[in-house]
Amino acid sequence: MQVLSVNTARVEHFVATSGQSLASAIRKRAHTGPIAVGPSGLAGDEQADHTVHGGPAKAVYAYPHEHYAFWATVRGQAKVPGELQPGDMGENLTLQGLQEGRVWLGDVLRFADCELIVTEPRQPCFKFNAHMGFVHAAKMMAQSGYCGFYLAVKREGTIAAGETFELVPGPREIGVAEMFRAKMKRAG
């Protein structure tokens, strides 16, 4: 398992395809070299709406790179221009080799210089639709289960693209995929 990209963003304003003006830090971009990881997340990363993003339980957002092919296909069918790059799901960590079906709440991702603990799946919102460029993006995330997961900082340190990491099993009581399905069922 490996970190392909470490991504951050500042809050910016953009106009959705609907014409609505939005403030968001969903447009994450890759960094080279080690990035500091503190209790509230990665150095240089921001969130526009702290009621749904950020805080100790949602300090870092990880997303499996394996799902990018799905999103490229869906965006192509919706005739959305441009190619996706790491960070385009709004994730801080673009991971390879670890998908939602293998992750449980309480599992620890142990990196060389820090440790992150899995806290919950991401829930898509209207800003995800706006960022992806089509109105059914959140619905597609809900249907596919390709949600990624939030992490709390267990041990501060640094993290960099190219690092490998170990998955240390937690209590294994509820999986990320299972919790995501339950949340989407309640939201629907």
C-alpha positions as CSV (number, residue, x, y, z in Angstrom):
1,M,0.0,0.0,0.0
2,Q,1.3,3.4,-1.0
3,V,0.6,7.1,-0.9
4,L,0.6,8.2,-4.5
5,S,-0.1,11.9,-3.8
6,V,-0.3,14.3,-0.8
7,N,-2.8,17.1,-1.6
8,T,-3.8,20.4,0.0
9,A,-5.8,23.5,-0.9
10,R,-6.8,26.9,0.4
11,V,-10.4,27.9,0.4
12,E,-11.3,29.5,-2.9
13,H,-14.5,30.8,-4.6
14,F,-15.7,29.3,-7.8
15,V,-18.9,29.3,-9.8
16,A,-20.8,26.0,-10.2
17,T,-22.3,25.0,-13.5
18,S,-25.6,26.1,-12.0
19,G,-24.2,29.6,-11.7
20,Q,-24.1,29.4,-7.9
21,S,-21.0,30.9,-6.2
22,L,-19.4,28.5,-3.8
23,A,-16.5,28.7,-1.3
24,S,-14.6,25.4,-1.0
25,A,-11.2,23.9,-0.6
26,I,-12.2,20.8,-2.6
27,R,-9.7,21.5,-5.4
28,K,-6.7,19.9,-3.8
29,R,-3.4,19.8,-5.6
30,A,-0.3,17.6,-5.1
31,H,2.8,18.6,-3.2
32,T,6.3,17.3,-3.4
33,G,8.3,16.5,-0.3
34,P,7.2,15.9,3.2
35,I,4.1,17.7,4.6
36,A,3.6,18.2,8.3
37,V,0.6,16.4,9.8
38,G,-0.9,17.9,13.0
39,P,-4.0,17.3,15.0
40,S,-6.2,19.3,12.6
41,G,-4.7,17.8,9.4
42,L,-2.0,18.7,6.8
43,A,-0.1,21.9,6.9
44,G,-1.5,24.3,4.3
45,D,-4.8,22.6,4.0
46,E,-8.1,24.4,4.7
47,Q,-11.9,23.7,4.8
48,A,-14.6,26.2,4.0
49,D,-17.4,24.6,6.1
50,H,-16.2,23.2,9.4
51,T,-19.7,21.9,10.2
52,V,-19.1,19.0,7.7
53,H,-15.3,19.0,7.1
54,G,-12.2,19.2,9.2
55,G,-11.9,18.9,13.0
56,P,-10.1,16.2,14.9
57,A,-12.2,13.3,13.5
58,K,-11.9,14.5,9.9
59,A,-8.4,15.9,9.9
60,V,-7.3,14.0,6.8
61,Y,-9.4,12.6,3.9
62,A,-8.0,9.6,2.0
63,Y,-9.3,8.3,-1.4
64,P,-8.4,5.2,-3.4
65,H,-6.7,5.9,-6.7
66,E,-8.3,2.7,-8.1
67,H,-11.6,4.6,-8.3
68,Y,-10.3,7.3,-10.6
69,A,-11.0,5.3,-13.8
70,F,-14.6,5.0,-12.8
71,W,-14.9,8.8,-12.4
72,A,-13.0,9.5,-15.7
73,T,-15.6,7.3,-17.4
74,V,-18.6,8.9,-15.7
75,R,-17.3,12.4,-16.4
76,G,-16.7,11.5,-20.0
77,Q,-20.3,10.2,-20.4
78,A,-21.5,13.5,-18.9
79,K,-19.3,15.4,-21.4
80,V,-17.3,17.1,-18.7
81,P,-14.0,18.4,-20.1
82,G,-10.6,17.9,-18.6
83,E,-8.7,15.0,-17.1
84,L,-8.7,14.1,-13.4
85,Q,-5.6,14.3,-11.3
86,P,-4.8,13.3,-7.7
87,G,-6.7,15.5,-5.3
88,D,-9.7,16.0,-7.6
89,M,-11.9,14.0,-5.2
90,G,-11.1,16.5,-2.6
91,E,-8.7,14.1,-0.9
92,N,-5.6,14.8,1.1
93,L,-4.1,11.4,0.4
94,T,-4.4,9.6,-2.9
95,L,-3.8,5.9,-1.9
96,Q,-3.0,2.9,-3.9
97,G,-3.9,-0.6,-2.7
98,L,-6.4,0.2,0.0
99,Q,-10.1,0.4,-0.8
100,E,-13.2,1.0,1.4
101,G,-14.1,-2.7,1.6
102,R,-10.8,-3.5,3.4
103,V,-11.0,-0.6,5.9
104,W,-12.8,-0.6,9.3
105,L,-13.4,2.2,11.7
106,G,-10.5,2.2,14.2
107,D,-8.0,0.8,11.8
108,V,-4.7,2.6,11.8
109,L,-2.6,3.6,8.8
110,R,1.0,3.5,10.0
111,F,3.4,5.6,8.0
112,A,7.1,6.0,8.7
113,D,6.7,9.3,10.6
114,C,3.0,9.5,11.6
115,E,-0.1,7.4,12.3
116,L,-3.7,8.1,11.2
117,I,-6.8,6.3,12.5
118,V,-9.9,5.7,10.3
119,T,-13.0,7.5,11.7
120,E,-15.8,7.5,9.1
121,P,-16.6,7.4,5.4
122,R,-17.0,10.6,3.5
123,Q,-20.6,11.7,2.6
124,P,-20.9,13.5,-0.8
125,C,-22.5,16.9,-1.0
126,F,-23.7,19.5,-3.6
127,K,-20.2,21.0,-3.7
128,F,-18.9,17.6,-5.0
129,N,-21.4,17.9,-7.9
130,A,-20.2,21.4,-8.7
131,H,-16.6,20.4,-8.5
132,M,-17.1,17.3,-10.7
133,G,-19.0,19.3,-13.2
134,F,-22.3,17.3,-13.3
135,V,-25.4,17.2,-11.1
136,H,-25.4,13.5,-10.4
137,A,-21.8,13.1,-9.0
138,A,-22.9,12.8,-5.4
139,K,-25.6,10.3,-6.4
140,M,-22.9,8.3,-8.3
141,M,-20.7,8.3,-5.2
142,A,-23.6,7.0,-3.1
143,Q,-24.5,4.3,-5.6
144,S,-20.9,3.1,-6.3
145,G,-19.7,3.2,-2.7
146,Y,-16.5,4.9,-3.8
147,C,-16.5,7.3,-0.9
148,G,-13.0,7.2,0.6
149,F,-12.6,7.8,4.3
150,Y,-11.7,10.3,7.0
151,L,-8.8,9.9,9.4
152,A,-7.9,11.4,12.7
153,V,-4.3,12.0,13.7
154,K,-3.1,9.4,16.2
155,R,0.6,10.4,16.0
156,E,1.8,13.7,14.5
157,G,4.7,13.8,12.1
158,T,5.1,14.1,8.3
159,I,3.9,12.3,5.2
160,A,5.1,12.4,1.6
161,A,4.1,11.0,-1.8
162,G,5.7,7.7,-2.5
163,E,5.6,6.4,1.0
164,T,4.4,3.0,1.8
165,F,2.2,2.3,4.8
166,E,0.9,-0.5,6.9
167,L,-2.8,-1.1,7.8
168,V,-3.0,-2.0,11.5
169,P,-6.4,-3.6,12.3
170,G,-8.6,-1.9,14.9
171,P,-11.5,-3.5,16.7
172,R,-13.1,-4.5,13.3
173,E,-16.7,-3.9,14.5
174,I,-18.0,-1.8,11.5
175,G,-16.5,-1.4,8.1
176,V,-16.2,1.9,6.1
177,A,-18.3,0.4,3.3
178,E,-21.0,-0.8,5.7
179,M,-21.2,2.5,7.4
180,F,-21.4,4.4,4.2
181,R,-24.3,2.3,2.9
182,A,-26.1,2.8,6.2
183,K,-25.6,6.6,6.0
184,M,-26.7,6.8,2.4
185,K,-29.8,4.8,3.1
186,R,-30.7,7.2,6.0
187,A,-30.0,10.2,3.8
188,G,-32.0,8.9,0.8
